[in-house]
Amino acid sequence: MSSETRPHAAPPLLARLAGVAMVSAALVATGGAAASAAPAEPAPTKGPCAYTPTPDEPAARPVPLPPDPRRTPDRGTVRITLHTNQGPIGLTLDREQAPCTVQSFLHLARHRFYDRTICHRLTAYPTLKVLQCGDPSGTGEGGPGYRYADELPTDLPPAPTDPTGVRRLYARGTLAMANAGPDTNGSQFFLVQSDSALRPNYTVFGTIDAAGLATLDRIAAGGIAATPEDPAPVDGAPALPVEICKATRGR
């Protein structure tokens, strides 16, 4: 999402907070002369997904780079269940829709990256109702220590709530990646609890099953935790704390 002003505008769905990094070359005194050393650019994996290390944003929980075979699996679906303290959330990942994203998500689940993590953000805007998860630090800033390119949807219908036609419908039951701008996908994802209007800047890579939607409805009904600054928030931590106890492949 962009940050332009609009009615009921919501903050971006960030995979991590977009800060300004000040990078200066190291100066080493050698006999009175200053020498500069430029850091080496991190090398991406050599396959088509090009998972790229982010040393300036280290992993919130240690995990290796995903495998990146020459032929990324791009057919069929895979079932994942998020076993949460509020109930199960069953996901169907679509390899054809977003092969690199599915490959990364399965890799993180296999390495237990998502186990014992909280879902840190719930939104209740009129046009944005999602639960955001996937950061082991629980701050909204954490990721897996790598990024990869978008696999953006091209077939989403226009959002009926947006007369400009710019935003698209991320329908109830959609599973999509959060990001901090173009090609910054990592580990954070969002679960759409009710039809939402967004620019088509977020990779859609699966759907949520009926039991999962029932769990999301219970979480949404609990509301958002109040703070001293905002006694009636529409964006923040769920009032019913949500923890992914374990993410497993299959039902």
C-alpha beads as a LAMMPS data file, in Angstrom:
LAMMPS data file: protein, C-alpha beads

251 atoms
250 bonds

1 atom types
1 bond types

-500.0 500.0 xlo xhi
-500.0 500.0 ylo yhi
-500.0 500.0 zlo zhi

Masses

1 110.0

Atoms # bond

1 1 1 0.000 0.000 0.000
2 1 1 1.174 3.473 -0.678
3 1 1 1.108 6.112 2.013
4 1 1 -1.070 8.655 0.208
5 1 1 -3.868 10.265 2.179
6 1 1 -7.306 8.809 1.671
7 1 1 -10.442 8.229 3.724
8 1 1 -9.832 5.547 6.358
9 1 1 -6.229 5.245 5.186
10 1 1 -4.331 2.388 6.809
11 1 1 -0.593 2.111 7.386
12 1 1 1.333 -0.057 4.924
13 1 1 1.377 -3.809 5.404
14 1 1 5.029 -3.845 6.314
15 1 1 7.216 -6.896 6.425
16 1 1 9.469 -4.665 8.507
17 1 1 9.543 -0.945 9.279
18 1 1 11.070 0.980 6.389
19 1 1 13.813 2.967 8.069
20 1 1 16.560 5.083 6.541
21 1 1 19.904 3.289 6.775
22 1 1 22.940 5.533 7.016
23 1 1 25.922 3.663 5.576
24 1 1 29.428 5.100 5.781
25 1 1 32.674 3.608 4.545
26 1 1 35.084 2.446 7.218
27 1 1 38.184 4.653 7.407
28 1 1 41.396 2.963 8.438
29 1 1 44.462 5.038 9.288
30 1 1 47.511 3.631 7.558
31 1 1 50.594 5.746 7.971
32 1 1 48.531 8.931 7.935
33 1 1 46.509 7.955 4.812
34 1 1 42.828 7.042 4.969
35 1 1 41.653 3.925 3.151
36 1 1 38.003 3.074 2.512
37 1 1 36.560 -0.419 2.367
38 1 1 33.263 -0.940 0.549
39 1 1 31.153 -3.834 1.825
40 1 1 30.626 -6.658 -0.631
41 1 1 27.149 -6.959 -2.108
42 1 1 25.348 -10.072 -0.822
43 1 1 25.073 -12.769 -3.471
44 1 1 21.577 -14.100 -4.240
45 1 1 20.887 -17.774 -4.761
46 1 1 21.557 -18.872 -8.323
47 1 1 18.117 -20.187 -9.251
48 1 1 15.188 -18.274 -10.757
49 1 1 13.911 -17.088 -7.359
50 1 1 17.163 -15.277 -6.459
51 1 1 16.658 -15.236 -2.694
52 1 1 18.947 -12.422 -1.571
53 1 1 20.528 -12.122 1.899
54 1 1 19.806 -8.921 3.832
55 1 1 22.770 -8.512 6.213
56 1 1 21.513 -5.082 7.256
57 1 1 18.267 -6.784 8.349
58 1 1 19.382 -10.058 9.955
59 1 1 16.998 -12.926 10.530
60 1 1 14.692 -12.634 13.529
61 1 1 15.306 -16.363 13.992
62 1 1 18.236 -18.245 12.399
63 1 1 17.274 -19.912 9.131
64 1 1 19.266 -20.777 5.982
65 1 1 18.426 -19.461 2.533
66 1 1 15.726 -21.488 0.779
67 1 1 16.671 -23.990 -1.892
68 1 1 16.478 -22.447 -5.344
69 1 1 16.443 -25.206 -7.967
70 1 1 16.703 -24.403 -11.633
71 1 1 13.099 -25.509 -12.089
72 1 1 10.952 -24.077 -9.334
73 1 1 7.913 -26.315 -8.665
74 1 1 5.001 -24.447 -10.239
75 1 1 2.128 -26.914 -10.304
76 1 1 -0.343 -28.108 -7.742
77 1 1 -1.215 -27.028 -4.233
78 1 1 0.171 -27.731 -0.773
79 1 1 -1.731 -27.796 2.517
80 1 1 -0.316 -26.069 5.601
81 1 1 -2.027 -25.815 8.970
82 1 1 -1.221 -23.044 11.413
83 1 1 -2.050 -24.493 14.824
84 1 1 -2.810 -21.381 16.878
85 1 1 -3.931 -20.909 20.467
86 1 1 -7.204 -19.509 19.067
87 1 1 -7.883 -22.455 16.763
88 1 1 -6.560 -23.987 13.529
89 1 1 -6.003 -21.955 10.385
90 1 1 -5.760 -24.197 7.347
91 1 1 -4.002 -22.818 4.269
92 1 1 -3.856 -24.042 0.698
93 1 1 -0.713 -22.767 -1.027
94 1 1 -0.875 -22.394 -4.817
95 1 1 2.435 -23.153 -6.543
96 1 1 1.214 -21.968 -9.948
97 1 1 0.134 -18.598 -8.590
98 1 1 3.398 -17.803 -6.792
99 1 1 6.036 -20.572 -7.020
100 1 1 8.918 -18.722 -5.350
101 1 1 6.706 -17.527 -2.515
102 1 1 5.320 -20.999 -1.850
103 1 1 8.826 -22.460 -1.961
104 1 1 10.011 -19.913 0.635
105 1 1 6.973 -20.361 2.888
106 1 1 7.374 -24.144 2.939
107 1 1 11.074 -23.741 3.672
108 1 1 10.362 -21.481 6.659
109 1 1 7.668 -23.826 7.969
110 1 1 10.011 -26.814 7.608
111 1 1 12.669 -25.022 9.644
112 1 1 10.080 -24.117 12.318
113 1 1 10.563 -20.417 11.689
114 1 1 6.870 -19.767 12.329
115 1 1 6.536 -21.966 15.416
116 1 1 5.901 -20.101 18.684
117 1 1 5.413 -16.736 16.985
118 1 1 2.650 -14.230 17.578
119 1 1 0.443 -12.564 14.986
120 1 1 1.278 -8.978 15.843
121 1 1 -1.255 -6.947 13.869
122 1 1 -5.021 -6.914 13.405
123 1 1 -6.780 -4.246 11.336
124 1 1 -10.424 -3.207 11.437
125 1 1 -10.615 -0.420 8.865
126 1 1 -13.782 -0.313 6.738
127 1 1 -11.760 -1.396 3.685
128 1 1 -8.967 -3.405 5.319
129 1 1 -9.595 -6.293 7.701
130 1 1 -6.590 -8.582 8.008
131 1 1 -4.476 -10.449 10.538
132 1 1 -0.726 -10.106 9.967
133 1 1 1.736 -12.763 11.130
134 1 1 5.173 -14.173 10.395
135 1 1 7.612 -12.138 12.504
136 1 1 9.251 -14.145 15.318
137 1 1 10.263 -10.901 17.029
138 1 1 6.611 -9.879 17.346
139 1 1 7.455 -6.279 16.494
140 1 1 6.486 -6.101 12.829
141 1 1 10.124 -5.415 11.952
142 1 1 11.504 -8.966 11.815
143 1 1 12.111 -11.175 8.805
144 1 1 14.063 -14.253 7.660
145 1 1 17.303 -12.505 6.733
146 1 1 16.579 -12.581 3.002
147 1 1 14.246 -11.030 0.447
148 1 1 12.886 -11.995 -2.939
149 1 1 10.906 -10.570 -5.842
150 1 1 7.171 -10.006 -6.062
151 1 1 4.861 -12.411 -7.882
152 1 1 1.991 -9.993 -8.191
153 1 1 -1.572 -10.952 -9.065
154 1 1 -2.928 -9.818 -12.417
155 1 1 -6.510 -11.062 -12.226
156 1 1 -7.938 -9.435 -9.104
157 1 1 -11.254 -7.652 -9.725
158 1 1 -11.605 -3.928 -9.005
159 1 1 -12.561 -3.163 -5.417
160 1 1 -16.216 -2.057 -5.411
161 1 1 -15.445 0.453 -2.646
162 1 1 -12.870 2.309 -4.776
163 1 1 -14.469 4.481 -7.488
164 1 1 -11.034 5.263 -8.964
165 1 1 -10.523 1.649 -10.009
166 1 1 -6.958 1.705 -8.686
167 1 1 -7.447 -0.711 -5.824
168 1 1 -8.266 -4.359 -6.235
169 1 1 -10.357 -6.756 -4.204
170 1 1 -8.369 -8.960 -1.868
171 1 1 -11.320 -11.179 -1.041
172 1 1 -12.133 -12.821 2.271
173 1 1 -10.038 -15.953 2.569
174 1 1 -7.039 -14.618 0.640
175 1 1 -3.499 -15.411 1.812
176 1 1 -0.910 -12.832 0.735
177 1 1 2.584 -11.592 1.520
178 1 1 3.248 -8.412 3.461
179 1 1 6.096 -6.240 2.230
180 1 1 7.945 -2.974 2.734
181 1 1 7.935 -1.957 -0.914
182 1 1 8.625 -3.601 -4.280
183 1 1 10.522 -6.912 -4.147
184 1 1 10.961 -6.971 -0.364
185 1 1 9.090 -10.172 0.445
186 1 1 10.393 -12.062 3.450
187 1 1 8.455 -14.036 6.052
188 1 1 5.497 -11.851 7.007
189 1 1 2.088 -12.574 5.539
190 1 1 -1.502 -11.496 6.035
191 1 1 -4.789 -13.366 6.258
192 1 1 -7.810 -11.527 4.854
193 1 1 -10.740 -11.829 7.263
194 1 1 -13.154 -9.671 5.243
195 1 1 -13.117 -8.290 1.693
196 1 1 -10.401 -5.623 1.530
197 1 1 -9.361 -2.978 -0.998
198 1 1 -5.648 -2.715 -1.764
199 1 1 -3.420 -1.755 -4.619
200 1 1 -2.328 -5.014 -6.297
201 1 1 1.143 -4.724 -4.763
202 1 1 0.958 -7.815 -2.571
203 1 1 1.711 -11.344 -3.734
204 1 1 -1.271 -13.683 -3.390
205 1 1 -0.123 -17.248 -2.801
206 1 1 -3.043 -19.187 -1.403
207 1 1 -6.357 -19.345 0.399
208 1 1 -7.715 -19.933 3.910
209 1 1 -10.102 -22.815 4.634
210 1 1 -13.485 -22.598 6.368
211 1 1 -12.122 -23.603 9.782
212 1 1 -9.397 -20.999 9.433
213 1 1 -11.925 -18.294 8.588
214 1 1 -13.949 -19.257 11.658
215 1 1 -10.782 -18.804 13.734
216 1 1 -10.135 -15.426 12.105
217 1 1 -13.705 -14.348 12.808
218 1 1 -13.264 -15.152 16.515
219 1 1 -10.024 -13.186 16.640
220 1 1 -11.588 -10.216 14.835
221 1 1 -14.620 -10.285 17.124
222 1 1 -12.281 -9.906 20.088
223 1 1 -11.173 -6.551 18.733
224 1 1 -7.872 -4.721 18.953
225 1 1 -6.020 -4.125 22.207
226 1 1 -6.507 -0.618 23.551
227 1 1 -3.537 1.539 24.485
228 1 1 -3.253 4.627 26.686
229 1 1 -2.837 6.682 23.509
230 1 1 -5.771 5.050 21.677
231 1 1 -8.615 3.555 23.701
232 1 1 -10.486 2.432 20.566
233 1 1 -7.871 1.449 17.963
234 1 1 -8.627 0.077 14.505
235 1 1 -5.072 -1.135 13.925
236 1 1 -2.803 -2.852 16.422
237 1 1 -2.238 -6.004 18.430
238 1 1 -5.235 -8.354 18.673
239 1 1 -7.027 -8.115 22.009
240 1 1 -7.131 -11.916 21.951
241 1 1 -3.408 -12.751 21.720
242 1 1 -2.714 -15.007 18.752
243 1 1 0.231 -17.391 18.762
244 1 1 1.160 -19.793 15.986
245 1 1 2.131 -22.754 18.169
246 1 1 3.206 -24.816 15.164
247 1 1 3.002 -24.696 11.370
248 1 1 2.738 -28.151 9.840
249 1 1 2.401 -29.477 6.338
250 1 1 -0.930 -31.183 5.751
251 1 1 -4.166 -30.977 7.708

Bonds

1 1 1 2
2 1 2 3
3 1 3 4
4 1 4 5
5 1 5 6
6 1 6 7
7 1 7 8
8 1 8 9
9 1 9 10
10 1 10 11
11 1 11 12
12 1 12 13
13 1 13 14
14 1 14 15
15 1 15 16
16 1 16 17
17 1 17 18
18 1 18 19
19 1 19 20
20 1 20 21
21 1 21 22
22 1 22 23
23 1 23 24
24 1 24 25
25 1 25 26
26 1 26 27
27 1 27 28
28 1 28 29
29 1 29 30
30 1 30 31
31 1 31 32
32 1 32 33
33 1 33 34
34 1 34 35
35 1 35 36
36 1 36 37
37 1 37 38
38 1 38 39
39 1 39 40
40 1 40 41
41 1 41 42
42 1 42 43
43 1 43 44
44 1 44 45
45 1 45 46
46 1 46 47
47 1 47 48
48 1 48 49
49 1 49 50
50 1 50 51
51 1 51 52
52 1 52 53
53 1 53 54
54 1 54 55
55 1 55 56
56 1 56 57
57 1 57 58
58 1 58 59
59 1 59 60
60 1 60 61
61 1 61 62
62 1 62 63
63 1 63 64
64 1 64 65
65 1 65 66
66 1 66 67
67 1 67 68
68 1 68 69
69 1 69 70
70 1 70 71
71 1 71 72
72 1 72 73
73 1 73 74
74 1 74 75
75 1 75 76
76 1 76 77
77 1 77 78
78 1 78 79
79 1 79 80
80 1 80 81
81 1 81 82
82 1 82 83
83 1 83 84
84 1 84 85
85 1 85 86
86 1 86 87
87 1 87 88
88 1 88 89
89 1 89 90
90 1 90 91
91 1 91 92
92 1 92 93
93 1 93 94
94 1 94 95
95 1 95 96
96 1 96 97
97 1 97 98
98 1 98 99
99 1 99 100
100 1 100 101
101 1 101 102
102 1 102 103
103 1 103 104
104 1 104 105
105 1 105 106
106 1 106 107
107 1 107 108
108 1 108 109
109 1 109 110
110 1 110 111
111 1 111 112
112 1 112 113
113 1 113 114
114 1 114 115
115 1 115 116
116 1 116 117
117 1 117 118
118 1 118 119
119 1 119 120
120 1 120 121
121 1 121 122
122 1 122 123
123 1 123 124
124 1 124 125
125 1 125 126
126 1 126 127
127 1 127 128
128 1 128 129
129 1 129 130
130 1 130 131
131 1 131 132
132 1 132 133
133 1 133 134
134 1 134 135
135 1 135 136
136 1 136 137
137 1 137 138
138 1 138 139
139 1 139 140
140 1 140 141
141 1 141 142
142 1 142 143
143 1 143 144
144 1 144 145
145 1 145 146
146 1 146 147
147 1 147 148
148 1 148 149
149 1 149 150
150 1 150 151
151 1 151 152
152 1 152 153
153 1 153 154
154 1 154 155
155 1 155 156
156 1 156 157
157 1 157 158
158 1 158 159
159 1 159 160
160 1 160 161
161 1 161 162
162 1 162 163
163 1 163 164
164 1 164 165
165 1 165 166
166 1 166 167
167 1 167 168
168 1 168 169
169 1 169 170
170 1 170 171
171 1 171 172
172 1 172 173
173 1 173 174
174 1 174 175
175 1 175 176
176 1 176 177
177 1 177 178
178 1 178 179
179 1 179 180
180 1 180 181
181 1 181 182
182 1 182 183
183 1 183 184
184 1 184 185
185 1 185 186
186 1 186 187
187 1 187 188
188 1 188 189
189 1 189 190
190 1 190 191
191 1 191 192
192 1 192 193
193 1 193 194
194 1 194 195
195 1 195 196
196 1 196 197
197 1 197 198
198 1 198 199
199 1 199 200
200 1 200 201
201 1 201 202
202 1 202 203
203 1 203 204
204 1 204 205
205 1 205 206
206 1 206 207
207 1 207 208
208 1 208 209
209 1 209 210
210 1 210 211
211 1 211 212
212 1 212 213
213 1 213 214
214 1 214 215
215 1 215 216
216 1 216 217
217 1 217 218
218 1 218 219
219 1 219 220
220 1 220 221
221 1 221 222
222 1 222 223
223 1 223 224
224 1 224 225
225 1 225 226
226 1 226 227
227 1 227 228
228 1 228 229
229 1 229 230
230 1 230 231
231 1 231 232
232 1 232 233
233 1 233 234
234 1 234 235
235 1 235 236
236 1 236 237
237 1 237 238
238 1 238 239
239 1 239 240
240 1 240 241
241 1 241 242
242 1 242 243
243 1 243 244
244 1 244 245
245 1 245 246
246 1 246 247
247 1 247 248
248 1 248 249
249 1 249 250
250 1 250 251
